[in-house]
Amino acid sequence: MYRAWGKRAFDLAGALLALALAAPLPALVALAVWAVLGRPVLFRQARIGRGGVPFILLKFRSMVAGPGEDAARLGRFGRALRASGLDELPQLWNVLRGEMSLVGPRPLPVEYLPRFTPAQAARHAVRPGLAGLAQAAGRNAVPWERRLALDADYARKVSLAGDVALLARSLWLVLRGHGVTAPGHATMPRLGEQ
């Protein structure tokens, strides 16, 4: 019953509550991004949604625009923004629009879609989320193979109690600044480059 309709109700209530509690924060972060990095303030990218259907993910921009390696484009401001998790705030709009959930596998770039094994592709049976089993296990510090296995495992075992626990564990890691980057990388290596 939770999976059929309760999860969507949980997402709507949680996203509306988070937006109400954080009301001035998105505006302040947007101003900071504009002051430090300029326009555009939002980063938009096609990501894989439920059923493999693409959607446009929203984030506050944390890197200097243009070509180059992430490490060169990610300054002190961008690192702090990512460590705080505040760059993810616009994804609450993705949740309200039904493209994402509060809890689920993190949405990955569309170009990764053909790289998944059938077992890994099971992660797309649910909406992607802001928090999830892989995030609660260590965010970007979790290697790809384990991360994808955890995502598929979550998709098989969705529950209200599990979602509440994963939100709490993921928030705790964000507040501690743990797992923002993969070991030896500025962010997370691309799938297949680890």
LODO-160025 format. One line per field, with one value per residue: residue in one letter; z, y, x of N, C-alpha, C, O in turn. Coordinates in Angstrom, 1 decimal. Atoms other than C-alpha are relative to their C-alpha. Example, Ala and Ser with C-alpha at 12.3 -4.5 7.8 and 13.67 -1.06 7.14 Angstrom:
# LODO-160025
type <- [a, s]
nup <- [0.0, 0.0]
nnorth <- [-1.2, -1.1]
neast <- [0.9, -0.9]
caup <- [7.8, 7.1]
canorth <- [-4.5, -1.1]
caeast <- [12.3, 13.7]
cup <- [0.0, 0.8]
cnorth <- [1.2, 1.1]
ceast <- [0.9, -0.8]
oup <- [0.7, 0.9]
onorth <- [1.2, 2.2]
oeast <- [1.9, -0.3]
# end
This chain:
# LODO-160025
type <- [m, y, r, a, w, g, k, r, a, f, d, l, a, g, a, l, l, a, l, a, l, a, a, p, l, p, a, l, v, a, l, a, v, w, a, v, l, g, r, p, v, l, f, r, q, a, r, i, g, r, g, g, v, p, f, i, l, l, k, f, r, s, m, v, a, g, p, g, e, d, a, a, r, l, g, r, f, g, r, a, l, r, a, s, g, l, d, e, l, p, q, l, w, n, v, l, r, g, e, m, s, l, v, g, p, r, p, l, p, v, e, y, l, p, r, f, t, p, a, q, a, a, r, h, a, v, r, p, g, l, a, g, l, a, q, a, a, g, r, n, a, v, p, w, e, r, r, l, a, l, d, a, d, y, a, r, k, v, s, l, a, g, d, v, a, l, l, a, r, s, l, w, l, v, l, r, g, h, g, v, t, a, p, g, h, a, t, m, p, r, l, g, e, q]
nup <- [0.0, 0.0, 1.3, 1.0, -0.1, -1.2, 0.2, 0.6, -1.0, -0.9, 0.8, 0.1, -1.3, -0.4, 0.8, -0.4, -1.3, 0.1, 0.7, -1.0, -1.1, 0.5, 0.9, 0.5, 0.4, 1.5, 0.5, -0.4, 0.7, 1.4, 0.0, -0.2, 1.3, 1.0, -0.3, 0.1, 1.3, 1.0, 0.5, -0.6, -1.4, 0.0, 0.9, 0.5, 0.7, 0.3, -0.8, 0.1, -1.0, -0.2, 1.3, 1.0, 0.7, -0.4, -0.5, -0.2, -1.4, -0.4, -1.1, 0.1, 0.7, -1.0, 0.7, 1.0, 1.3, 1.0, 0.1, -0.9, -1.0, -1.1, -1.0, 0.4, 0.0, -1.3, -1.0, -1.4, -0.2, 0.5, -0.9, -1.2, 0.4, 0.1, -1.3, -0.8, 0.6, 0.4, 1.5, 0.4, -0.4, 1.1, 0.4, -0.6, 1.0, 0.7, -0.8, 0.1, 1.4, 0.2, 0.7, -1.0, -1.3, -1.0, -0.2, 1.2, 0.6, 0.6, 1.5, 0.7, 1.3, 1.0, 0.7, -0.7, 0.2, 0.6, -0.8, -1.1, 0.1, -0.3, -1.4, -0.4, 0.6, -0.9, -0.8, 0.6, -0.3, -0.9, 0.3, -0.6, -1.2, -0.6, -1.0, 0.3, -0.7, 0.3, -0.7, -1.4, -0.2, 0.1, 1.1, 1.2, -0.4, 0.3, 1.3, 0.9, 0.0, -1.2, 0.0, 0.8, -0.6, -1.1, 0.7, 0.5, -1.3, -0.5, 0.9, -0.4, -1.4, -0.4, -1.2, -0.7, -1.1, 0.7, 0.6, -1.1, -0.5, 1.0, 0.0, -1.2, 0.2, 1.1, -0.6, -0.9, 0.8, 0.6, -1.1, -0.4, 1.1, 0.3, 1.3, 1.0, 1.2, 0.0, -0.3, 1.1, 1.1, -0.4, -0.2, 0.1, 1.3, 0.9, -0.1, 0.8, -0.1, -1.3]
nnorth <- [-1.2, -1.1, -0.1, -0.3, -1.4, -0.6, -0.6, -1.3, -0.9, -0.2, -0.9, -1.3, -0.6, -0.2, -1.1, -1.2, -0.3, -0.5, -1.3, -1.0, -0.2, -0.5, -1.0, -1.0, 0.6, 0.1, -1.3, -0.3, 0.8, -0.5, -1.2, 0.3, 0.6, -1.1, -0.9, 0.7, 0.7, -0.6, 0.7, 0.3, 0.4, 1.4, 1.0, 0.9, 1.1, 1.2, 1.1, 1.2, 0.1, 1.3, 0.7, -0.4, -1.2, -1.1, -1.2, -1.0, -0.2, -1.3, -0.2, -1.3, 0.2, 0.0, -0.1, -1.0, 0.5, 0.2, 1.3, 0.2, 1.0, -0.5, -0.5, -1.3, -0.8, 0.0, -0.8, 0.1, -0.3, 1.2, 1.1, -0.2, 0.2, 1.5, 0.7, -0.3, 0.6, -1.0, 0.0, 0.9, -0.6, -0.1, 1.3, 0.1, -0.3, 1.2, 0.9, -0.4, 0.3, 1.5, 0.6, 0.6, 0.3, -0.3, 1.2, 0.9, -0.1, -1.4, 0.0, 0.0, -0.5, 0.8, 0.8, 1.2, 1.0, 1.3, 0.6, 0.8, 1.4, 0.1, -0.1, -1.4, -0.7, 0.1, -1.3, -0.9, 0.4, -1.0, -1.4, -0.3, -0.8, -0.9, 0.9, 1.4, 1.0, -0.3, -1.2, 0.2, 0.9, -0.8, -1.0, 0.2, 0.9, 1.4, 0.3, 0.2, 1.3, 0.1, -1.0, 0.5, 1.1, -0.6, -0.7, 1.0, 0.6, -0.9, 0.1, 1.2, 0.1, -1.3, -0.1, -1.3, 0.0, 0.0, -1.3, -1.0, 0.3, -0.4, -1.5, -0.4, 0.4, -0.8, -1.3, 0.1, 0.0, -1.3, -0.9, 0.2, -0.2, 1.2, 0.7, -1.0, 0.4, 1.3, -0.1, -0.4, -0.7, -1.3, 0.3, 1.5, 0.4, 0.4, 1.4, 0.7, -0.6, 0.2]
neast <- [0.8, -0.9, -0.7, 1.0, 0.4, -0.4, -1.4, 0.2, 0.5, -1.1, -0.8, 0.7, 0.0, -1.4, -0.6, 0.6, -0.5, -1.4, 0.0, 0.5, -1.0, -1.2, 0.5, -1.0, -1.3, -0.3, -0.3, -1.4, -1.0, 0.0, -0.8, -1.4, -0.5, 0.0, -1.1, -1.3, -0.2, 0.7, 1.2, 1.3, -0.1, 0.4, -0.6, 1.1, -0.6, 0.9, -0.3, 0.9, 1.1, 0.7, 0.3, -1.0, 0.5, -0.9, 0.6, -1.1, -0.4, -0.4, -0.9, -0.8, -1.3, -1.1, -1.2, -0.2, 0.5, -1.0, -0.6, -1.1, 0.3, 0.8, -0.9, -0.5, 1.2, 0.7, -0.8, 0.3, 1.4, 0.7, -0.3, 0.8, 1.4, 0.3, -0.1, 1.2, 1.2, 0.9, 0.1, 1.0, 1.4, 1.0, 0.6, 1.3, 1.0, 0.1, 0.9, 1.4, 0.5, 0.2, -1.2, -0.9, 0.6, -1.0, -0.9, -0.1, -1.3, -0.3, 0.2, -1.3, 0.1, 0.7, -1.0, -0.3, 1.1, -0.3, -1.1, 0.5, 0.3, 1.4, 0.1, -0.2, 1.1, 1.2, 0.1, 1.0, 1.4, 0.5, -0.5, -1.3, 0.3, -1.0, -0.7, 0.2, -0.8, -1.4, -0.4, -0.1, -1.2, -1.3, 0.1, -0.9, -1.1, 0.4, -0.3, 1.1, 0.6, 0.7, 1.1, 1.0, 0.6, 0.9, 1.1, 0.9, 0.5, 1.0, 1.2, 0.8, 0.4, 0.5, 0.9, 0.0, -1.0, -1.3, -0.2, -0.3, -1.3, -1.0, 0.0, -0.7, -1.4, -0.6, -0.1, -1.1, -1.2, -0.1, -0.3, -1.4, -0.9, -0.6, 0.3, 0.3, -0.8, -0.6, -1.5, -0.9, 0.7, 0.7, 1.4, 0.2, -0.4, 1.1, 0.2, -0.9, -1.3, -0.5]
caup <- [0.0, 0.8, -2.5, -4.5, -3.2, 0.3, -0.9, -3.2, -0.4, 1.9, -0.9, -1.3, 2.4, 3.0, 0.1, 1.1, 4.7, 3.7, 1.4, 4.2, 6.8, 4.5, 2.9, 2.8, 2.1, -1.7, -2.3, -0.3, -2.0, -5.4, -4.6, -3.4, -6.6, -8.7, -6.8, -6.9, -10.2, -12.1, -14.3, -14.8, -11.1, -11.8, -13.3, -15.4, -16.7, -18.3, -15.8, -15.7, -14.0, -13.1, -15.9, -17.6, -18.7, -18.7, -16.8, -16.2, -12.8, -11.1, -8.8, -7.8, -9.9, -8.0, -10.8, -13.1, -16.5, -19.4, -20.4, -18.2, -15.4, -12.4, -10.1, -12.0, -12.2, -8.6, -6.3, -2.6, -2.8, -4.9, -2.6, 0.4, -1.4, -2.2, 1.2, 2.8, 0.4, -0.3, -4.0, -4.0, -2.7, -6.2, -6.5, -4.1, -7.1, -9.0, -6.1, -6.2, -10.0, -9.5, -11.3, -8.1, -4.6, -1.3, -1.0, -3.9, -6.0, -7.0, -10.6, -12.9, -16.3, -19.3, -21.0, -18.3, -19.3, -21.7, -19.2, -16.6, -16.2, -16.0, -12.2, -11.9, -14.1, -11.4, -9.7, -12.2, -10.9, -8.5, -8.7, -8.2, -4.9, -2.9, -0.3, -0.6, 0.5, -1.3, 0.1, 3.6, 3.1, 2.4, -0.4, -3.2, -1.2, -2.1, -5.1, -8.2, -8.1, -4.5, -5.0, -7.9, -6.0, -3.0, -5.4, -6.9, -3.3, -2.3, -5.3, -4.1, -0.5, -0.4, 3.0, 5.0, 8.0, 5.6, 3.9, 7.2, 8.4, 5.2, 5.2, 8.8, 8.0, 4.8, 6.6, 9.3, 6.7, 5.0, 8.3, 9.0, 5.5, 5.0, 1.6, -0.5, -2.9, -3.9, -2.7, -5.0, -7.0, -6.9, -7.1, -8.2, -11.1, -14.1, -14.2, -15.5, -14.6, -11.1]
canorth <- [0.0, 2.4, 1.7, 2.1, 5.6, 6.2, 7.0, 9.7, 11.3, 11.0, 12.8, 15.6, 16.2, 16.0, 18.3, 20.9, 20.8, 21.1, 24.0, 25.8, 25.2, 26.2, 29.1, 31.8, 29.4, 28.7, 32.5, 33.0, 30.2, 31.5, 34.9, 33.4, 31.3, 34.4, 36.5, 33.9, 32.0, 34.2, 33.1, 30.6, 30.0, 26.6, 23.5, 21.5, 18.0, 15.1, 12.3, 8.8, 8.6, 5.8, 3.3, 4.7, 7.8, 10.9, 14.1, 17.4, 17.5, 20.8, 21.8, 25.0, 25.4, 24.6, 24.8, 27.4, 27.1, 25.8, 22.8, 21.2, 18.6, 18.9, 19.4, 22.5, 23.9, 23.3, 26.0, 26.5, 27.9, 24.9, 22.4, 24.0, 24.1, 20.4, 19.4, 21.2, 19.5, 22.9, 22.5, 19.8, 22.1, 22.7, 19.0, 19.5, 20.9, 17.7, 15.8, 18.0, 17.5, 13.7, 13.2, 12.3, 11.0, 12.0, 8.5, 6.4, 5.8, 9.0, 9.9, 9.3, 10.9, 9.6, 8.4, 5.8, 4.0, 1.4, 0.6, -1.1, -4.8, -6.1, -6.5, -2.9, -1.6, -2.7, 0.6, 2.2, 0.5, 3.4, 7.2, 8.4, 10.2, 12.9, 10.3, 6.6, 3.4, 4.2, 7.7, 6.5, 4.0, 6.9, 9.1, 9.5, 7.5, 4.3, 2.6, 2.2, -1.5, -1.4, 1.7, 0.2, -3.0, -1.0, 1.0, -2.2, -3.6, -0.5, -0.8, -4.3, -3.4, 0.0, 0.8, 3.8, 2.8, 2.2, 5.6, 7.5, 5.7, 6.4, 10.1, 10.4, 8.5, 10.5, 13.8, 12.8, 12.2, 15.5, 17.4, 15.8, 16.5, 12.9, 11.2, 14.4, 13.0, 9.7, 8.9, 10.6, 12.5, 16.1, 14.7, 11.1, 9.3, 8.6, 5.1, 2.7, 5.0, 3.7]
caeast <- [0.0, 2.8, 4.6, 1.3, 0.3, 1.6, 5.2, 3.9, 1.9, 5.0, 7.0, 4.5, 4.2, 7.9, 8.9, 6.3, 7.4, 11.1, 10.4, 8.4, 11.1, 13.9, 11.9, 14.7, 17.5, 17.0, 16.9, 20.1, 21.9, 20.8, 22.2, 25.4, 25.8, 25.0, 27.6, 30.4, 29.8, 27.5, 24.6, 23.0, 22.3, 20.7, 22.4, 20.0, 20.9, 18.9, 18.8, 17.3, 13.9, 11.5, 11.2, 14.3, 12.3, 14.6, 13.7, 15.6, 17.3, 17.7, 20.6, 22.3, 25.4, 28.6, 31.2, 32.6, 30.9, 32.9, 35.0, 37.6, 37.9, 35.6, 38.6, 39.7, 36.1, 35.1, 36.4, 36.2, 32.7, 31.5, 33.1, 31.4, 28.0, 28.2, 29.4, 26.4, 24.0, 22.4, 23.1, 20.4, 17.5, 16.0, 15.4, 12.5, 10.7, 11.6, 9.9, 6.8, 6.5, 6.6, 10.0, 11.8, 11.1, 12.6, 14.1, 15.3, 18.4, 20.2, 19.3, 22.2, 23.0, 21.1, 24.3, 24.7, 21.5, 23.0, 25.8, 23.6, 23.4, 19.8, 20.3, 21.5, 18.7, 16.2, 17.0, 14.7, 11.6, 11.2, 11.5, 15.1, 15.5, 17.3, 18.4, 18.8, 20.4, 23.7, 23.7, 23.1, 26.0, 28.5, 27.3, 29.9, 32.5, 30.6, 32.1, 30.0, 29.4, 28.3, 26.2, 24.3, 23.7, 22.3, 20.1, 18.6, 18.2, 16.3, 13.9, 12.9, 12.3, 10.5, 8.8, 7.8, 10.0, 12.9, 12.4, 12.3, 15.4, 17.3, 16.3, 17.6, 20.9, 21.5, 20.8, 23.3, 26.0, 25.3, 25.4, 28.8, 30.1, 30.9, 31.2, 31.0, 33.7, 35.0, 38.5, 41.0, 38.4, 36.9, 33.4, 32.5, 34.2, 32.1, 30.6, 33.2, 36.2, 36.8]
cup <- [0.0, -1.3, -1.0, 0.1, 1.2, -0.2, -0.7, 1.0, 1.0, -0.7, 0.0, 1.3, 0.4, -0.8, 0.4, 1.3, -0.1, -0.6, 1.0, 1.1, -0.5, -0.9, -0.5, -0.6, -1.5, -0.6, 0.4, -0.7, -1.4, -0.1, 0.2, -1.3, -1.0, 0.3, -0.3, -1.4, -1.2, -0.5, -1.0, 1.5, 0.1, -1.0, -0.4, -0.8, -0.2, 0.9, -0.2, 1.1, 0.1, -1.4, -1.1, -0.8, 0.5, 0.5, 0.2, 1.5, 0.2, 1.2, -0.1, -0.6, 1.0, -0.7, -1.0, -1.3, -1.0, 0.0, 1.1, 1.0, 1.2, 1.1, -0.2, 0.1, 1.3, 1.0, 1.4, 0.3, -0.4, 0.9, 1.3, -0.2, -0.1, 1.3, 0.9, -0.5, -0.5, -1.5, -0.5, 0.3, -1.2, -0.4, 0.8, -1.0, -0.9, 0.7, -0.1, -1.4, -0.3, -0.8, 1.0, 1.3, 1.1, 0.2, -1.2, -0.5, -0.6, -1.5, -0.7, -1.5, -1.0, -0.8, 0.7, -0.3, -0.7, 0.7, 1.1, -0.4, 0.3, 1.6, 0.5, -0.5, 0.8, 0.8, -0.6, 0.1, 0.9, -0.4, 0.6, 1.2, 0.4, 0.9, -0.4, 0.7, -0.2, 0.7, 1.5, 0.3, -0.1, -1.1, -1.1, 0.4, -0.2, -1.4, -0.9, 0.1, 1.2, 0.0, -0.9, 0.6, 1.1, -0.6, -0.4, 1.3, 0.5, -0.8, 0.3, 1.3, 0.5, 1.2, 0.6, 1.1, -0.6, -0.5, 1.1, 0.6, -0.9, -0.1, 1.2, -0.1, -1.0, 0.5, 1.0, -0.7, -0.6, 1.0, 0.4, -1.2, -0.5, -1.4, -1.2, -1.3, 0.1, 0.2, -1.2, -1.1, 0.6, 0.3, 0.0, -1.4, -0.8, 0.1, -1.0, 0.1, 1.3, 0.0]
cnorth <- [1.3, 0.2, 0.5, 1.5, 0.7, 0.7, 1.3, 1.1, 0.4, 1.1, 1.4, 0.7, 0.4, 1.2, 1.3, 0.5, 0.5, 1.4, 1.1, 0.3, 0.7, 1.3, 1.1, -0.6, -0.1, 1.4, 0.4, -0.7, 0.5, 1.3, -0.2, -0.6, 1.1, 0.9, -0.7, -0.6, 0.6, -0.8, -1.1, -0.4, -1.5, -0.9, -0.9, -1.1, -1.1, -1.1, -1.1, -0.1, -1.4, -0.5, 0.3, 1.3, 1.2, 1.2, 1.0, 0.2, 1.4, 0.0, 1.4, -0.3, 0.1, 0.1, 1.1, -0.6, -0.2, -1.4, -0.1, -1.1, 0.6, 0.6, 1.4, 1.0, 0.2, 0.7, -0.2, 0.2, -1.3, -1.2, 0.1, -0.2, -1.4, -0.7, 0.3, -0.6, 1.1, 0.1, -0.8, 0.6, 0.1, -1.3, -0.3, 0.3, -1.2, -1.0, 0.5, -0.3, -1.5, -0.7, -0.7, -0.3, 0.6, -1.1, -0.9, 0.1, 1.3, -0.1, 0.2, 0.6, -1.0, -0.9, -1.3, -1.2, -1.3, -0.8, -1.0, -1.4, -0.1, 0.1, 1.5, 0.9, -0.1, 1.2, 0.9, -0.3, 1.0, 1.4, 0.2, 1.0, 0.9, -0.8, -1.4, -0.9, 0.2, 1.2, -0.2, -0.9, 0.8, 0.9, -0.3, -0.9, -1.5, -0.3, -0.4, -1.3, -0.2, 0.9, -0.5, -1.2, 0.4, 0.6, -1.1, -0.7, 0.8, -0.2, -1.2, 0.1, 1.4, -0.1, 1.3, 0.0, 0.1, 1.4, 1.0, -0.2, 0.5, 1.5, 0.5, -0.3, 0.9, 1.4, 0.1, 0.1, 1.4, 1.0, -0.2, 0.3, -1.2, -0.5, 0.9, -0.4, -1.4, 0.1, 0.3, 0.7, 1.3, -0.2, -1.5, -0.3, -0.4, -1.5, -0.7, 0.5, -0.3, -1.0]
ceast <- [0.9, 0.6, -1.0, -0.4, 0.5, 1.4, -0.2, -0.6, 1.1, 0.9, -0.5, 0.1, 1.4, 0.6, -0.6, 0.5, 1.5, 0.1, -0.5, 1.0, 1.2, -0.3, 1.1, 1.2, 0.2, 0.3, 1.4, 1.0, 0.0, 0.8, 1.5, 0.6, 0.1, 1.2, 1.3, 0.2, -0.7, -1.2, 0.5, 0.2, -0.3, 0.8, -1.2, 0.7, -1.1, 0.5, -1.0, -1.0, -0.5, -0.3, 1.0, -0.4, 0.9, -0.9, 1.2, 0.1, 0.4, 0.9, 0.5, 1.3, 1.1, 1.4, 0.0, -0.5, 1.2, 0.6, 1.1, -0.4, -0.7, 1.0, 0.5, -1.2, -0.7, 0.9, -0.4, -1.5, -0.8, 0.1, -0.9, -1.5, -0.3, 0.1, -1.2, -1.2, -1.0, -0.2, -1.2, -1.4, -0.9, -0.6, -1.3, -1.1, -0.1, -0.9, -1.5, -0.6, -0.1, 1.2, 0.9, -0.8, 1.0, 1.0, -0.1, 1.4, 0.3, -0.1, 1.4, -0.2, -0.5, 1.0, 0.4, -1.0, 0.4, 1.1, -0.4, -0.2, -1.5, -0.3, 0.1, -1.2, -1.3, -0.1, -1.0, -1.4, -0.7, 0.5, 1.4, -0.3, 1.2, 0.9, -0.3, 0.9, 1.5, 0.5, 0.2, 1.2, 1.3, 0.0, 1.0, 1.2, -0.3, 0.4, -1.2, -0.7, -0.9, -1.2, -1.1, -0.7, -0.9, -1.2, -1.1, -0.7, -1.1, -1.3, -0.8, -0.6, -0.5, -1.0, 0.1, 1.1, 1.4, 0.3, 0.3, 1.4, 1.1, 0.1, 0.8, 1.5, 0.7, 0.2, 1.2, 1.3, 0.2, 0.4, 1.5, 0.9, 0.7, -0.4, -0.3, 0.7, 0.4, 1.4, 0.8, -0.7, -0.6, -1.4, -0.2, 0.5, -1.1, -0.1, 1.0, 1.5, 0.7, 1.1]
oup <- [-0.7, -1.8, -1.9, -1.0, 1.2, 0.4, -0.3, 0.9, 1.4, -0.1, 0.2, 1.4, 1.0, -0.2, 0.5, 1.5, 0.5, -0.2, 1.0, 1.4, 0.2, -1.7, -1.7, -1.4, -2.0, -1.4, -0.5, -1.1, -2.0, -1.1, -0.5, -1.7, -1.7, -0.7, -0.7, -2.0, -2.3, 0.2, -1.5, 1.8, 1.0, -2.1, 0.5, -1.7, 0.7, 0.8, -0.8, 2.3, -0.4, -2.3, -2.2, -1.7, 1.7, 0.2, 0.2, 2.2, -0.6, 2.2, -1.1, -0.2, 1.8, -0.1, -1.4, -1.6, -0.9, 0.9, 1.7, 1.2, 1.5, 1.6, 0.7, 0.3, 1.5, 1.5, 1.7, 1.1, 0.3, 1.1, 1.8, 0.6, 0.4, 1.6, 1.7, 0.2, -1.0, -2.0, -1.6, -0.1, -1.0, -1.0, 0.5, -0.8, -1.4, 0.1, -0.4, -1.5, -1.3, -1.1, 0.5, 1.4, 0.7, 0.5, -1.7, 0.0, -1.1, -2.1, -0.4, -2.0, -0.9, -1.2, 0.0, 0.0, -0.2, 0.4, 1.6, -1.5, 0.9, 2.0, 1.4, 0.2, 0.6, 1.4, 0.1, -0.5, 1.0, -1.2, 1.7, 1.3, -0.1, 1.0, -1.1, 1.6, 0.7, 1.2, 2.1, 1.5, 0.2, -1.4, -1.6, -0.5, -0.2, -2.3, -0.4, 0.2, 1.1, 0.4, -0.5, 0.4, 1.3, 0.0, -0.2, 1.2, 1.0, -0.2, 0.0, 1.6, 1.6, 1.2, 0.5, 1.2, -0.1, -0.4, 0.9, 0.8, -0.5, -0.3, 1.1, 0.2, -0.8, 0.2, 1.0, -0.3, -0.7, 0.8, 0.9, -1.0, -1.2, -1.8, -2.1, -2.4, 1.2, -0.1, -2.2, -2.2, 1.8, 1.1, 1.0, -2.4, -0.3, 0.4, -2.2, -0.5, 1.6, 1.1]
onorth <- [2.2, 1.4, 1.3, 2.2, 1.9, 1.8, 2.3, 2.2, 1.6, 2.0, 2.4, 1.9, 1.5, 2.0, 2.3, 1.7, 1.6, 2.2, 2.2, 1.4, 1.5, 1.7, 1.2, 0.0, 0.3, 1.5, 1.1, -0.2, 0.6, 1.5, 0.4, -0.2, 1.1, 1.3, 0.0, -0.4, 0.3, -1.7, -1.0, -1.0, -2.2, -0.4, -1.4, -0.8, -1.4, -1.5, -0.9, 0.0, -2.3, 0.2, 0.0, 1.6, 1.5, 1.3, 0.6, 0.7, 2.0, -0.7, 2.1, -1.3, 1.0, 0.2, 1.6, -1.7, 0.5, -2.2, 0.8, -1.5, 1.8, 1.6, 2.2, 2.2, 1.1, 0.2, -1.1, -0.6, -1.7, -1.9, -0.8, -0.7, -1.8, -1.5, -0.6, -0.8, 0.7, 0.7, -0.7, 0.0, -0.2, -1.3, -1.2, -0.2, -1.5, -1.7, -0.4, -0.5, -1.9, -1.8, -1.6, 0.1, 0.9, -0.8, -1.2, 0.8, 2.0, -1.1, 1.1, 0.6, -2.2, -2.0, -2.1, -2.3, -2.4, -1.9, -1.7, -1.7, 0.8, 0.7, 1.9, 1.9, 0.7, 1.4, 1.8, 0.3, 1.0, 1.5, -0.3, 1.6, 0.9, -0.5, -1.7, -0.5, 0.1, 1.3, 0.3, -0.9, 0.3, 1.4, -1.5, -1.3, -2.3, 0.4, -0.8, -1.4, -0.7, 0.6, -0.4, -1.4, -0.1, 0.5, -0.9, -1.1, 0.3, -0.2, -1.2, -0.6, 1.8, -0.9, 2.0, 1.0, 0.8, 1.9, 1.8, 0.7, 1.0, 2.0, 1.3, 0.5, 1.3, 2.0, 1.1, 0.8, 1.9, 1.8, 0.8, 0.3, -1.1, -0.4, 0.5, -0.3, -2.0, 1.1, -0.4, 0.9, 1.4, 0.5, -2.2, 0.3, -0.9, -2.2, -0.4, -0.1, 0.2, -1.2]
oeast <- [0.6, 0.7, -0.6, -0.4, 0.6, 1.6, 0.5, -0.1, 1.2, 1.4, 0.2, 0.4, 1.6, 1.3, 0.1, 0.7, 1.8, 0.9, 0.0, 1.2, 1.9, 0.6, 1.2, 1.9, 1.2, 1.1, 2.1, 2.1, 1.1, 1.5, 2.3, 1.8, 1.2, 1.9, 2.3, 1.3, -0.5, -1.7, 1.6, 1.3, 0.3, 1.0, -1.9, 1.6, -1.8, 1.7, -2.0, -0.7, 0.0, -0.7, 0.8, 0.3, 0.9, -2.1, 2.3, -0.8, 1.1, 0.7, 0.4, 2.0, 1.1, 2.4, -1.0, -0.2, 2.2, 0.3, 1.5, -1.6, -0.6, 0.6, 0.6, -1.0, -1.6, 1.9, -1.2, -2.1, -1.7, -0.8, -1.5, -2.2, -1.4, -0.7, -1.6, -2.2, -2.1, -1.2, -1.7, -2.4, -2.1, -1.7, -2.1, -2.2, -1.2, -1.7, -2.3, -1.8, -0.6, 1.0, 1.7, -2.0, 2.1, 2.2, -1.1, 2.2, -0.6, 0.3, 2.1, -1.3, -0.3, 0.7, 1.0, -0.7, 0.1, 1.4, 0.4, -0.7, -2.1, -1.3, -0.7, -1.5, -2.2, -1.2, -1.5, -2.3, -1.9, 1.4, 1.7, -1.3, 2.3, 2.2, -1.2, 1.7, 2.3, 1.6, 1.2, 1.7, 2.4, 1.1, 1.0, 2.0, 0.6, -0.1, -2.2, -1.9, -2.0, -2.3, -2.3, -1.9, -2.0, -2.3, -2.3, -1.8, -2.2, -2.4, -2.0, -1.6, -0.1, -1.9, 1.1, 1.8, 2.2, 1.4, 1.2, 2.1, 2.1, 1.2, 1.7, 2.4, 1.8, 1.2, 1.9, 2.2, 1.4, 1.3, 2.1, 2.2, 1.7, -1.6, -0.9, 0.1, 0.5, 2.0, 0.7, -0.1, -0.9, -2.0, 0.2, 0.1, -2.2, 0.9, 1.0, 2.4, 1.8, 1.7]
# end
